[in-house]
Amino acid sequence: MNNLGQLFRQIRRSKKWSVREAAKRLGISYSYLSILEKGTDPRTGRDSKPQPDTLRLISKVYDYPYEDLMKASGYLDDEFVPGRIFDLTVFISNLNLIMGEMGVEELSKDIYEKTGYTINPNQIRSYINGDIEPFPGTINILSKYARVTPDFWYMFNTKETLELERKKYQESIASYSTDQFNKDFLYFTSMSEDIKNWIVQEDSIPYIKLAMEAQHRKINPESLRLMIETFVSALKNG
């Protein structure tokens, strides 16, 4: 169960609702709510991550802050400032700038390919026509897609300022990567000498890759141990 799934379960239990009762109140299926609470979709093995519209529904029914659910889901980060004044005209101008020569169908497909999130063409058309305003989570998705900071959407931009924003974004990513590397390096240096010596050997790389993939897919450590033993046995037997 991931942190978001744990949060869903804790809120539901605090209201003394069963999964079936909560699902009925939300207007979603019992099986889907169960998947959300477990945090993993058994069909794909991936973390279950509801769309912003679903989170808004959960926020309303569970009486829980929408922004907190968006942050727990990874749509918002600490840079998001809810007090900023949103101007739809500014947003539309910047969206057109990001689109360039692309049509809405092409943009929708490109967003999905580069971020894994879906913003359907009709939704994009509604933004461009000024019919609806984007959710904060949508702005965060567009920021990741366009490689800009969320501040980009709150001011008029040109091709020149777009490039400057992208440099700023890359610098922030690089800074984060450096910080993460420093943390990982400190953790590595704290390991025992036997483990460090084993990790740096070329023959250990297949095992490390297997362990990383297992962690990503949430494979049980005991199952992983058995797989490694099988792997080693197969190598010895040639």
C-alpha positions in Angstrom: 0.0 0.0 0.0 1.4 3.4 -1.0 1.1 6.6 1.1 -1.9 7.8 -0.9 -3.7 4.5 -0.5 -3.0 4.6 3.2 -4.5 8.1 3.4 -7.7 7.1 1.6 -8.1 4.2 4.0 -7.5 6.3 7.1 -10.0 8.9 6.1 -12.6 6.3 5.3 -12.1 4.5 8.6 -12.3 7.7 10.5 -15.8 8.1 9.2 -16.6 4.5 10.1 -17.6 3.7 6.6 -17.1 0.3 5.0 -15.4 0.2 1.5 -18.8 -0.6 0.0 -20.6 2.3 1.7 -17.8 4.7 0.8 -17.8 3.6 -2.8 -21.6 4.1 -2.9 -21.3 7.6 -1.5 -18.5 8.4 -4.0 -20.5 6.9 -6.9 -17.6 4.7 -7.9 -17.3 0.9 -8.0 -16.3 -1.1 -4.9 -13.4 -2.7 -6.8 -12.0 0.6 -7.9 -12.0 2.1 -4.4 -10.3 -1.1 -3.2 -7.6 -0.6 -5.8 -7.1 3.0 -4.7 -6.7 2.0 -1.1 -4.3 -0.8 -1.9 -2.3 1.7 -3.9 -1.5 -0.8 -6.7 -3.5 -1.8 -9.7 -3.3 -5.7 -9.8 -3.8 -5.6 -13.6 -0.7 -3.6 -14.3 1.4 -3.8 -11.1 1.7 -0.1 -11.1 0.7 2.4 -8.4 -2.9 3.5 -8.7 -3.1 7.2 -9.2 -6.6 8.8 -9.6 -7.1 11.7 -11.9 -7.6 15.2 -10.4 -11.3 15.0 -11.1 -11.6 11.8 -9.0 -9.6 13.5 -6.2 -11.9 16.5 -6.3 -14.9 14.0 -5.8 -13.1 12.3 -3.0 -12.3 15.6 -1.4 -15.9 16.6 -1.5 -17.4 13.4 -0.2 -14.7 12.7 2.4 -14.6 16.4 3.4 -10.8 16.4 3.1 -8.7 19.3 1.6 -8.4 18.9 -2.2 -5.0 20.5 -2.2 -3.7 18.0 0.3 -4.9 15.1 -1.8 -3.3 16.7 -4.9 0.0 16.9 -3.1 -0.2 13.4 -1.8 -0.9 12.2 -5.4 2.2 14.1 -6.7 0.2 16.6 -8.8 1.3 19.5 -6.7 4.6 20.3 -5.0 5.7 22.8 -2.4 6.1 25.4 -5.1 2.3 25.6 -5.6 0.9 28.8 -4.0 -2.9 28.7 -3.9 -3.1 32.5 -3.3 -1.7 33.4 -6.7 -4.2 35.2 -8.9 -5.1 33.0 -11.9 -5.9 34.8 -15.2 -7.5 32.6 -17.8 -6.5 35.0 -20.6 -2.8 34.6 -19.5 -3.2 30.8 -19.3 -4.7 30.6 -22.8 -1.9 32.7 -24.3 0.8 30.5 -22.7 -1.0 27.3 -23.7 -1.0 28.5 -27.3 2.7 29.4 -27.0 3.4 25.8 -25.8 1.3 24.3 -28.6 3.2 26.1 -31.4 2.1 24.6 -34.7 0.5 21.5 -33.0 -3.2 20.8 -33.1 -5.1 19.8 -29.9 -5.1 16.1 -30.9 -1.4 16.1 -31.4 -0.8 18.1 -28.2 -2.9 15.6 -26.2 -1.0 12.7 -27.5 2.4 14.4 -26.9 1.5 15.2 -23.3 0.6 11.6 -22.7 3.7 10.2 -24.3 6.0 12.6 -22.4 4.3 12.6 -18.9 2.1 9.5 -18.8 -0.9 11.8 -17.9 -4.0 12.3 -20.1 -5.5 15.7 -21.0 -8.0 14.9 -23.6 -8.4 17.0 -26.8 -11.9 18.3 -25.8 -10.5 19.5 -22.5 -7.7 21.4 -24.3 -10.3 22.9 -26.7 -12.3 24.1 -23.7 -9.3 25.7 -22.2 -8.4 27.5 -25.5 -12.0 28.7 -25.9 -12.1 30.0 -22.4 -15.0 27.7 -21.4 -13.3 26.2 -18.3 -10.3 26.9 -16.1 -7.7 24.2 -15.5 -7.4 22.5 -12.1 -4.1 23.1 -10.2 -3.1 19.5 -11.0 -3.5 20.2 -14.7 -1.2 23.2 -14.5 1.3 21.0 -12.7 1.1 18.3 -15.5 1.5 21.0 -18.2 4.5 22.4 -16.3 6.2 19.0 -16.4 5.3 18.6 -20.1 6.5 22.1 -21.1 9.5 21.9 -18.8 8.6 25.1 -17.0 8.0 26.1 -13.4 4.3 26.6 -12.3 5.0 30.4 -12.2 5.1 30.4 -16.0 1.3 30.1 -16.2 0.6 33.2 -14.1 2.3 35.7 -16.4 2.3 36.5 -20.1 5.3 34.9 -21.9 7.1 35.1 -25.3 9.3 32.6 -27.0 12.3 34.3 -25.4 10.9 34.1 -21.8 9.8 30.5 -22.5 13.4 29.5 -23.1 14.5 31.3 -20.0 11.8 29.4 -18.0 13.0 26.1 -19.4 16.6 26.9 -18.3 15.3 27.8 -14.9 13.4 24.5 -14.8 16.5 22.5 -15.9 18.5 24.2 -13.2 16.0 23.2 -10.5 16.0 19.6 -11.8 19.8 19.5 -11.8 19.9 21.0 -8.3 17.4 18.3 -7.1 19.5 15.6 -8.8 22.7 16.8 -7.1 21.0 16.9 -3.7 19.7 13.3 -4.3 23.1 12.1 -5.4 24.7 13.6 -2.3 22.2 11.8 -0.1 22.7 8.5 -1.9 26.5 8.9 -1.8 26.4 9.5 2.0 24.2 6.4 2.4 26.6 4.4 0.2 29.7 5.5 2.3 27.9 4.4 5.5 27.6 0.8 4.3 30.0 -1.9 5.4 33.2 -2.4 3.4 32.1 -5.9 2.3 28.9 -4.5 0.8 30.6 -1.6 -0.9 33.2 -3.9 -2.4 30.5 -6.2 -3.7 28.5 -3.4 -5.3 31.4 -1.9 -7.3 32.2 -5.3 -8.9 31.0 -5.6 -12.5 29.6 -9.1 -11.9 27.2 -7.7 -9.3 25.5 -5.4 -11.8 22.8 -8.0 -12.9 21.9 -8.6 -9.3 21.6 -4.9 -8.5 19.4 -4.4 -11.6 17.2 -7.2 -10.5 16.9 -5.8 -7.0 16.0 -2.3 -8.4 13.4 -3.8 -10.7 11.9 -5.9 -7.9 11.7 -2.8 -5.6 9.9 -0.9 -8.4 7.4 -3.7 -8.9 7.0 -4.2 -5.1 8.2 -7.9 -5.2 8.4 -9.5 -1.8 12.0 -9.6 -0.5 11.8 -13.4 0.2 10.6 -14.0 -3.3 13.5 -11.9 -4.6 15.9 -14.0 -2.5 14.6 -17.2 -4.1 14.8 -15.7 -7.6 18.4 -14.7 -7.0 19.3 -18.1 -5.7 17.7 -19.6 -8.9 19.7 -17.1 -11.0 22.9 -18.0 -9.3 22.3 -21.7 -9.7 21.5 -21.3 -13.4 24.8 -19.4 -13.9 26.8 -22.0 -12.1 25.3 -24.8 -14.1 26.1 -22.9 -17.3 
